[in-house]
């Protein structure tokens, strides 16, 4: 049984930082995949971006939050994006 769960972030690039922000997001996504923390999907609508991050587990997320490569990416993003909304852990509900 998978322990995978979903986090969602909605963000906008700071003025003039669109390409840099996406490059950093791709780098971050690459680290997440390479280290098997999880997987990312990106969507865009106008100036807003939606990041769907499927974490492998709570342990994987905790490890990612302490990973120096991840911390460097997040530090850069602090100057490149404006966070609109974050959902740290979404739970699936049956229809």
C-alpha positions in Angstrom: 0.0 0.0 0.0 1.4 3.4 -1.0 2.0 6.1 1.5 2.1 8.7 -1.3 0.2 11.9 -0.7 -0.5 15.2 -2.5 0.7 18.7 -1.8 -0.5 21.6 -3.9 1.1 25.1 -4.3 -0.3 28.0 -6.4 2.3 30.6 -7.2 3.1 33.5 -9.5 6.6 34.6 -10.8 7.9 37.9 -9.7 8.1 40.5 -12.5 10.8 39.5 -15.0 11.5 36.2 -13.1 9.3 33.8 -15.1 12.1 31.9 -16.9 14.3 31.9 -13.8 11.5 30.6 -11.6 10.6 27.8 -14.0 14.3 26.8 -14.3 14.5 26.6 -10.5 11.3 24.7 -10.3 12.6 22.2 -12.9 15.8 21.8 -10.9 13.8 21.2 -7.7 11.6 18.7 -9.4 14.7 16.9 -10.8 16.2 16.6 -7.2 12.8 15.3 -6.0 12.7 12.6 -8.7 16.4 11.7 -8.5 16.3 11.2 -4.8 12.9 9.5 -4.9 11.2 11.9 -2.6 8.2 12.1 -5.0 7.1 13.5 -8.3 5.9 16.9 -9.6 3.4 18.1 -12.2 3.2 21.7 -13.3 0.3 23.6 -14.8 -0.1 27.2 -15.9 -3.0 29.6 -16.3 -2.0 33.1 -17.3 0.5 34.3 -14.7 -0.4 31.7 -12.2 1.2 28.3 -11.8 -0.1 25.2 -10.1 2.4 22.7 -8.7 1.1 19.2 -7.8 3.7 17.4 -5.7 3.1 13.7 -4.9 5.4 12.9 -1.9 6.5 9.2 -1.6 5.8 9.3 2.1 6.0 11.6 5.1 9.5 10.4 5.7 10.5 11.4 2.1 9.0 14.9 2.7 10.9 15.3 6.0 14.2 14.2 4.3 13.6 16.7 1.4 13.0 19.5 3.9 16.5 18.9 5.3 18.3 18.2 2.0 20.9 20.9 1.1 20.1 20.8 -2.6 16.4 21.4 -1.9 17.2 24.2 0.6 19.3 26.0 -2.1 16.5 25.8 -4.6 13.9 27.0 -2.1 16.2 29.9 -1.1 16.4 31.0 -4.8 12.7 30.7 -5.2 12.2 33.2 -2.4 13.4 35.9 -4.8 11.7 34.5 -7.9 8.1 33.7 -6.9 5.1 34.9 -4.8 3.2 32.0 -3.1 -0.6 32.5 -3.5 -1.7 29.4 -1.6 -0.3 26.1 -0.3 -2.1 22.9 0.7 0.6 20.9 2.6 -1.3 17.6 2.7 -4.5 16.8 0.8 -6.5 13.7 1.6 -8.5 11.9 -1.0 -12.3 11.7 -0.4 -14.5 9.2 -2.0 -17.2 10.4 -4.4 
